[in-house]
Amino acid sequence: TYTADDAPTPLQAIVTRPAGAGPFPAVVLIHGGGWTGGAPDDMAPLAERLAQQGFVAFNMAYRLAPGARHPAQINDVATALDYLRAHAAALHIDPTRIGVWGYSAGAHLAALAGTRLPEAQRPQAVVAGGLPADLRKYPKSPLIAKLMGTSLADDPAGWADASPVTHVDAGSAPMWLYHGTWDWIVGVDNAQLMHTTLSQAGVESTLYLISGYGHFATFLWSRGAEDGALQFLRRHLMP
């Protein structure tokens, strides 16, 4: 369990380890669910696959909207990263080799971790699928309204702060972005914008597009994207 400074109760994570003594690289998994739902169980198959590939998977929970609003969720991710580094020996991980992988709302938080957090707290690599890179594209979204507790018109600065693309700088974490071209929930233009913005800042970014896949199909059946993401994580976390 781990507890953010501004959180009323502890949160739980499921840790899946490879065989052996380590130290291993770690990957924090962040589930989707529109910031209002979902659970670590959604990422359990991916956690098992990561462990088979030699990573410690830290499959985390975070506070959900509307009970908790931005920045509570990214604060929980920051706390999880701090927890991993503080307990590296007990978890058999290398605290200098930590990645983050999220899908949908989880991708949003993963991308914020790689851009918005102070550089010392950022992960060394980010995988983000179905990423809502700029929340301002969706001023009428009821899910974003629950996350923010405000409208875009009333709080443009807050919505910008919650948008990963606005925080990209030369110190942002390298990213592997994957997205279905038929995603009508989170448009593929989000991933394209994030990729372009990272590249212009001199940050390594890979954009993997899955032709004809929508938002949920990409999460459920994107084996090729997962394979590419694992190669990316091995390159950055298994030198």
Summary of the structure (lengths in Angstrom):
residues: 239
radius of gyration: 16.3
end to end distance: 29.6
largest distance: 53.1
contacts: 866
relative contact order: 0.14
helix: 41%
strand: 19%
